[in-house]
Amino acid sequence: MRAELLYFKSSGKWYATGYFEVDGKREMIDIWQDVKKMMVSGCLPGLVSEHSEFYVLVTVPGHPHDHPRLFIPPGLEPEVMNY
């Protein structure tokens, strides 16, 4: 089973797609932790090292508990709007 990572620029434009193999028995939270570690280390699959910051959408098609998770890199968080 493999995780799919979709990378988006801060403008929302798609940039690239990367993949990495996962054990289908692992919990989604553990897979997301792996992605977070990859973001911090700057070693995301499908991107060159020392890449720019991207929004990362993670899915694991075929995993029994799959649902998309969006990671927003530090510094690109949207401003909170108080109404």
ABEGO torsion letter per residue (X at the ends): XBBBBBBBBAAGBBABBBBBBBBAABBAAAAAAAAAAAAAAGBBBGBBBGBBBBBBBBBBBGBAABBBBBBBBBGABBBBBBX
